[in-house]
Protein backbone atom coordinates (compact mmCIF):
# COMPACT_ATOMS: atom_id res chain seq x y z
CA UNK A 1 0.00 0.00 0.00
CA UNK A 2 0.99 3.65 -0.39
CA UNK A 3 2.21 5.65 2.65
CA UNK A 4 -1.20 7.35 2.85
CA UNK A 5 -3.00 4.00 2.77
CA UNK A 6 -0.71 2.69 5.52
CA UNK A 7 -1.57 5.72 7.66
CA UNK A 8 -5.29 5.32 6.93
CA UNK A 9 -5.07 1.66 7.92
CA UNK A 10 -3.52 2.58 11.29
CA UNK A 11 -6.27 5.12 11.94
CA UNK A 12 -8.84 2.50 10.97
CA UNK A 13 -7.44 0.06 13.52
CA UNK A 14 -7.86 2.60 16.34
CA UNK A 15 -11.46 3.18 15.23
CA UNK A 16 -12.11 -0.57 15.16
CA UNK A 17 -10.87 -0.91 18.74
CA UNK A 18 -13.24 1.88 19.76
CA UNK A 19 -16.17 0.09 18.12
CA UNK A 20 -15.32 -3.17 19.89
CA UNK A 21 -14.68 -1.91 23.42
CA UNK A 22 -16.96 -3.17 26.17
CA UNK A 23 -19.62 -0.85 27.63
CA UNK A 24 -18.07 1.20 30.42
CA UNK A 25 -19.58 2.25 33.74
CA UNK A 26 -20.20 5.69 32.21
CA UNK A 27 -22.04 4.08 29.28
CA UNK A 28 -24.33 2.22 31.66
CA UNK A 29 -24.99 5.32 33.77
CA UNK A 30 -25.74 7.38 30.65
CA UNK A 31 -28.22 4.76 29.50
CA UNK A 32 -29.99 4.87 32.87
CA UNK A 33 -30.11 8.67 32.80
CA UNK A 34 -31.54 8.56 29.28
CA UNK A 35 -34.24 6.13 30.34
CA UNK A 36 -35.31 8.52 33.12
CA UNK A 37 -35.27 11.50 30.75
CA UNK A 38 -37.46 9.60 28.28
CA UNK A 39 -40.03 9.09 31.04
CA UNK A 40 -40.53 12.84 31.55
CA UNK A 41 -40.45 13.93 27.91
CA UNK A 42 -43.99 14.64 26.62
CA UNK A 43 -45.44 11.82 24.55
CA UNK A 44 -46.09 14.24 21.70
CA UNK A 45 -42.35 14.87 21.42
CA UNK A 46 -41.63 11.13 21.35
CA UNK A 47 -44.23 10.70 18.62
CA UNK A 48 -42.65 13.38 16.41
CA UNK A 49 -39.15 11.91 16.77
CA UNK A 50 -40.31 8.33 16.22
CA UNK A 51 -42.34 9.19 13.13
CA UNK A 52 -39.50 11.26 11.69
CA UNK A 53 -36.97 8.45 12.06
CA UNK A 54 -39.42 5.87 10.71
CA UNK A 55 -40.06 8.00 7.62
CA UNK A 56 -36.33 8.57 7.16
CA UNK A 57 -35.62 4.84 7.14
CA UNK A 58 -38.43 4.14 4.70
CA UNK A 59 -37.17 6.94 2.45
CA UNK A 60 -33.68 5.45 2.46
CA UNK A 61 -34.88 1.94 1.71
CA UNK A 62 -37.58 2.66 -0.83
CA UNK A 63 -37.15 6.20 -2.11
CA UNK A 64 -34.95 7.90 -4.64
CA UNK A 65 -34.99 11.26 -2.87
CA UNK A 66 -31.30 11.52 -2.13
CA UNK A 67 -28.85 12.23 -4.91
CA UNK A 68 -25.09 12.07 -4.53
CA UNK A 69 -22.06 14.07 -5.52
CA UNK A 70 -20.21 12.90 -8.59
CA UNK A 71 -17.85 10.09 -7.68
CA UNK A 72 -14.16 10.29 -8.64
CA UNK A 73 -12.91 7.97 -11.35
CA UNK A 74 -12.68 4.34 -10.19
CA UNK A 75 -8.90 4.56 -10.47
CA UNK A 76 -8.75 7.52 -8.05
CA UNK A 77 -6.46 7.05 -5.06
CA UNK A 78 -7.74 6.72 -1.50
CA UNK A 79 -5.98 9.98 -0.66
CA UNK A 80 -7.88 11.88 -3.37
CA UNK A 81 -11.19 10.34 -2.35
CA UNK A 82 -10.71 11.19 1.31
CA UNK A 83 -9.68 14.76 0.58
CA UNK A 84 -13.12 15.21 -1.02
CA UNK A 85 -14.81 13.37 1.87
CA UNK A 86 -13.24 15.66 4.49
CA UNK A 87 -14.39 18.74 2.58
CA UNK A 88 -17.92 17.37 2.45
CA UNK A 89 -17.96 16.65 6.19
CA UNK A 90 -16.77 20.19 6.93
CA UNK A 91 -19.45 21.64 4.66
CA UNK A 92 -22.23 19.65 6.31
CA UNK A 93 -20.95 20.53 9.80
CA UNK A 94 -21.30 24.23 9.02
CA UNK A 95 -24.72 23.70 7.46
CA UNK A 96 -26.02 21.67 10.41
CA UNK A 97 -24.58 24.12 12.94
CA UNK A 98 -26.37 27.04 11.31
CA UNK A 99 -29.61 25.07 11.09
CA UNK A 100 -29.33 24.09 14.77
CA UNK A 101 -28.75 27.68 15.87
CA UNK A 102 -31.77 28.96 13.94
CA UNK A 103 -34.19 26.26 15.12
CA UNK A 104 -32.76 26.23 18.65
CA UNK A 105 -33.39 29.96 19.04
CA UNK A 106 -37.12 29.35 18.57
CA UNK A 107 -37.62 27.10 21.59
CA UNK A 108 -39.69 23.95 21.55
CA UNK A 109 -41.68 24.48 18.35
CA UNK A 110 -38.75 25.23 16.08
CA UNK A 111 -36.61 22.84 18.10
CA UNK A 112 -38.90 20.00 17.09
CA UNK A 113 -38.43 21.01 13.46
CA UNK A 114 -34.70 20.44 13.88
CA UNK A 115 -35.05 16.65 14.04
CA UNK A 116 -36.23 16.06 10.46
CA UNK A 117 -33.98 18.82 9.12
CA UNK A 118 -30.87 17.43 10.80
CA UNK A 119 -31.69 13.88 9.68
CA UNK A 120 -31.96 15.10 6.11
CA UNK A 121 -28.56 16.78 6.35
CA UNK A 122 -26.99 13.65 7.83
CA UNK A 123 -28.43 11.39 5.17
CA UNK A 124 -27.29 13.61 2.34
CA UNK A 125 -23.78 13.68 3.78
CA UNK A 126 -23.50 9.88 4.11
CA UNK A 127 -24.90 9.36 0.62
CA UNK A 128 -22.21 11.73 -0.67
CA UNK A 129 -19.48 9.96 1.31
CA UNK A 130 -20.55 6.56 -0.04
CA UNK A 131 -20.41 7.86 -3.59
CA UNK A 132 -17.00 9.48 -3.07
CA UNK A 133 -15.63 6.13 -1.92
CA UNK A 134 -17.01 4.57 -5.10
CA UNK A 135 -20.08 2.71 -3.81
CA UNK A 136 -23.40 2.71 -5.67
CA UNK A 137 -26.19 3.87 -3.34
CA UNK A 138 -28.82 2.92 -5.92
CA UNK A 139 -28.28 -0.62 -4.68
CA UNK A 140 -30.60 -1.21 -1.70
CA UNK A 141 -27.89 -3.22 0.04
CA UNK A 142 -25.68 -0.13 0.04
CA UNK A 143 -28.55 1.82 1.57
CA UNK A 144 -28.84 -0.79 4.29
CA UNK A 145 -25.12 -0.42 4.95
CA UNK A 146 -25.68 3.31 5.34
CA UNK A 147 -28.30 2.64 8.03
CA UNK A 148 -25.94 0.36 9.91
CA UNK A 149 -23.36 3.17 9.88
CA UNK A 150 -26.00 5.38 11.49
CA UNK A 151 -26.42 2.79 14.21
CA UNK A 152 -22.66 2.61 14.80
CA UNK A 153 -22.55 6.37 15.23
CA UNK A 154 -25.67 6.81 17.36
CA UNK A 155 -26.27 3.69 19.46
CA UNK A 156 -25.34 2.50 22.91
CA UNK A 157 -21.93 0.82 23.16
CA UNK A 158 -23.56 -2.55 23.77
CA UNK A 159 -25.59 -2.33 20.57
CA UNK A 160 -22.59 -0.84 18.73
CA UNK A 161 -20.61 -4.02 19.46
CA UNK A 162 -23.28 -6.11 17.71
CA UNK A 163 -23.67 -3.77 14.73
CA UNK A 164 -19.92 -3.64 14.15
CA UNK A 165 -19.88 -7.39 13.59
CA UNK A 166 -22.32 -6.92 10.72
CA UNK A 167 -20.46 -3.95 9.25
CA UNK A 168 -17.02 -5.57 9.45
CA UNK A 169 -18.31 -8.69 7.70
CA UNK A 170 -20.49 -6.81 5.25
CA UNK A 171 -19.46 -8.67 2.11
CA UNK A 172 -20.61 -12.00 3.45
CA UNK A 173 -23.65 -10.53 5.19
CA UNK A 174 -24.86 -8.62 2.11
CA UNK A 175 -24.53 -11.73 -0.05
CA UNK A 176 -26.99 -13.47 2.25
CA UNK A 177 -29.60 -10.69 2.05
CA UNK A 178 -32.80 -11.38 0.13
CA UNK A 179 -34.14 -9.07 -2.55
CA UNK A 180 -37.04 -8.12 -0.26
CA UNK A 181 -36.03 -5.05 1.79
CA UNK A 182 -39.13 -5.04 3.99
CA UNK A 183 -37.47 -7.36 6.51
CA UNK A 184 -35.32 -4.55 7.94
CA UNK A 185 -36.06 -3.98 11.66
CA UNK A 186 -36.60 -0.22 11.65
CA UNK A 187 -38.25 -0.25 15.10
CA UNK A 188 -35.10 -1.42 16.83
CA UNK A 189 -33.05 1.01 14.81
CA UNK A 190 -35.16 4.06 15.66
CA UNK A 191 -35.23 3.19 19.37
CA UNK A 192 -31.45 2.86 19.60
CA UNK A 193 -30.93 6.02 17.54
CA UNK A 194 -33.45 8.07 19.49
CA UNK A 195 -32.16 7.00 22.89
CA UNK A 196 -28.70 8.25 22.03
CA UNK A 197 -29.54 11.51 20.34
CA UNK A 198 -32.12 12.75 22.89
CA UNK A 199 -29.53 13.24 25.61
CA UNK A 200 -27.53 15.80 23.63
CA UNK A 201 -30.45 17.43 21.84
CA UNK A 202 -33.22 17.94 24.39
CA UNK A 203 -31.62 21.10 25.79
CA UNK A 204 -32.07 22.58 22.33
CA UNK A 205 -35.78 22.76 23.03
CA UNK A 206 -35.20 25.27 25.85
CA UNK A 207 -35.65 29.00 25.15
CA UNK A 208 -32.58 31.32 25.16
CA UNK A 209 -29.87 28.62 25.46
CA UNK A 210 -31.39 26.54 22.68
CA UNK A 211 -29.52 28.36 19.90
CA UNK A 212 -26.08 27.69 21.39
CA UNK A 213 -26.93 24.10 22.26
CA UNK A 214 -28.36 23.47 18.80
CA UNK A 215 -25.35 24.87 16.97
CA UNK A 216 -22.78 22.98 19.05
CA UNK A 217 -24.71 19.70 19.25
CA UNK A 218 -25.36 19.59 15.52
CA UNK A 219 -21.73 20.37 14.71
CA UNK A 220 -20.51 17.54 16.93
CA UNK A 221 -23.14 15.04 15.76
CA UNK A 222 -22.22 15.61 12.11
CA UNK A 223 -18.54 15.19 12.98
CA UNK A 224 -19.32 11.93 14.78
CA UNK A 225 -21.35 10.54 11.90
CA UNK A 226 -18.78 11.74 9.37
CA UNK A 227 -15.97 9.96 11.21
CA UNK A 228 -18.02 6.76 11.45
CA UNK A 229 -18.99 6.83 7.76
CA UNK A 230 -15.45 7.62 6.70
CA UNK A 231 -14.02 4.67 8.62
CA UNK A 232 -16.86 2.36 7.61
CA UNK A 233 -16.27 2.97 3.91
CA UNK A 234 -12.50 3.20 4.36
CA UNK A 235 -12.56 -0.29 5.84
CA UNK A 236 -14.24 -1.66 2.73
CA UNK A 237 -12.10 0.36 0.33
CA UNK A 238 -8.86 -0.79 1.94
CA UNK A 239 -10.12 -4.35 1.83
CA UNK A 240 -10.70 -3.96 -1.92
CA UNK A 241 -7.23 -2.48 -2.39
CA UNK A 242 -5.63 -5.42 -0.59
CA UNK A 243 -7.51 -7.85 -2.81
CA UNK A 244 -6.60 -5.95 -5.96
CA UNK A 245 -2.95 -5.65 -4.96
CA UNK A 246 -2.66 -9.02 -3.25
N, C-alpha and C positions, 0 to 999 in steps of 0.2 A: 504494500500500500504506500501511498504518498505520505510525506511528513504530516500534511494536514489531516489525512485520513487516520493516521496513527494517533494524532492528538484527539480527534473526534471520538475514536474508539475508547481512549482512556476516559474521556468525559462521560461517554455512554456507560462505562462500567460503574462509575460512581453513582449515576442515576439509577442503574439497575439495583445496586445495593440499597438505595433509598426506597425503591419500590418494594423490596423484599424484607425490609426490617420488620420486626415484630411490633405490635401495638405497644406503645409506652404507657406509663402511668398517666402522663398528661393527655394522651389520646383517649384513654378511658374516662378521665375526668371531663374532658371536653364533650364527649358523647353524652355523659350524664347531664351536663349543663344544658346541652342542646335539647335533650328530651324535656327538661323542665321548661325551657323557653317555649318550645312548641305547644306546651299545655296552656300557656297564657296568651298566645297569639290568637287573635280573633279568627273564627272559622272561615270568615269571608276572605281573609288574607290567604289562608291555606288553600282555599278553593281556586283563587286566582293563580297562585304559583303552580299548583298541581296541573291545572288545565293548560297553562302556558307551556310547561315542560312536556306534557302529553302531546300537545299539538306540534311542538318542535320536533319530537321524535318521529311522529307520523310524517311530517314534512320532509325530514331527512330520508326516511325509508321509501316513501312513495312519491314524493314530489320532485319537480325539476326546477324549484325556485332559485336555488343557489348556483350561480355561475362561478367560474374560477379564473384566476389570472392565467395568462398564457404560460405554458410550461417551457422551460429551456429545452434545447435539443437533447435527445436521449443520450448523446455522447458527452453532455456537459459534466464537468467535474463536480464532486461533492462540495468543494470549496465555493464554486460559483453558485450552486444551488442554495447553499446555506447563507451566502451573502444576501441573496434576494429574500430568503425566509426571515432573516433578522430585520431587514428593512420593513417587511410586512408586519411583523410583530410590533415594532416600534410605532408604526402608523396606527395600528388598531388600538394600542395602548392609549395614545393621545386621543383618538376618537372616543373610546369608552370612558376615559377620564372626563372629557368635556360633557358627554351625555350624562354621566353620573352626577356631575356638579349641577347641571341644569335641573334634572329631575329631583335631585336631593334637596334643592333649595325650595321646592314646592311642598314639602311635607309628605303626608301619607298618600294623598291622591296621586301626585306626580311620582312619588316614590314607587308606588305599585306599577306605574307605567314603565319603570326602569327594567323590570324583570324580562318582559318580552323583548325590549330594545337591546338589552345587554346580551341576551341569548342569540339574537340575530347577528350581532357583531361577532360574537365568539364563533358561531357556525361559519360565517363568511371567512373568518381568518383561517380556521382549520381546513376548510375546503381549499383555500388558496395554498396553504402549506402542503397539503397532499399533492396538489397539482405541480408545485415547484419541485417536489421530490420525484415527480414522474409517475404518479399513480393516478389511475383513471377513476374519478369519483362518480362516473355514470354507472359503474358496476355497483350493484346493491351491496355486495360483500365489502367493498371499500367504504361504503357509507356505514355499514355496521362497525367496521374497524374504527371509524371516526367516533362513533358513540362510545366504544370501549375506551378510547383515549379520554373522552369526557369523564368517564367513571374513574380512570386513573388519577385525573387531576382533582376531582371534586368528591371523593368518597372517603369514608373512614379508612384508617390504615388496615384494619382487618379485611374489609372488602377489597381494598387495593391489592392485597396479597393474592387474592383469588383471581382478580381481573388480570393481573400481570401474567399469570400463567397462561391465560388465553392469548394475550397480546404477544408474548414472547414466542409462542408456538403457533403463530397465526397461519402460516402456510398450511400446516396439517389441519388445523381447525377449520379454516375456510374451505378446504377441499371436502370436508365432511358436511358442509352446510347444504340444505335443500334449496331448491329454487323458490320455495314459498317463504316470503319474508315475514309473514304474519305471526310466526312463532316467537319473535323477539319479546322478551319480558320487559316491557316498558315500565310497568308498575314498580318493579324492584329498582330499576334505574332511576326513576324520578324521585323515589323515596331517599335513596342514597345521596343523590345530587342535592336535593332540597335540604336535607339534614345538615350537609356541610355548609352550603352557601348562606343559609339563614343567619348563622352566628355572626358573620362579618358584614351582613347587609341590613339587618333589621334596624340598626341605628340610623340608617339612611332615611328611615321613615319619620324621624323626629325633626320638628321645625328647627330652624337656625343652624344646628350643627350638621344637618343632613347633607348640605352641599359639600362640605369638606370630607365627610365620611364617604359620600358617593364617589367623589373624584378619586380619593386614595384607594378605596376598596376596589373599584373597577380597574384602576391601573394595575394593582397587584394581581387581581384575578386573571386578567388578560396575560400578564407575564407568566403566571403559573401554568395556564393552559398552553401558552406558546412554548414554554420549556418542555412540557409533557409531549406535545405534538411533535416538536422538533426531535426529541429523543426517540419517540415511538416510530417515526418514519426513518430517522437516521439508522435505527437498529435494523430495519428491513433493507435499507439501501446498502449498508455496509455488508450485510449478509449476501446480497446480490453481487457486490463487488468481489467478495471472497470467492464466490462460485465462479464468476466470470474469469477471475485471475488465477484460480486454483488449478 
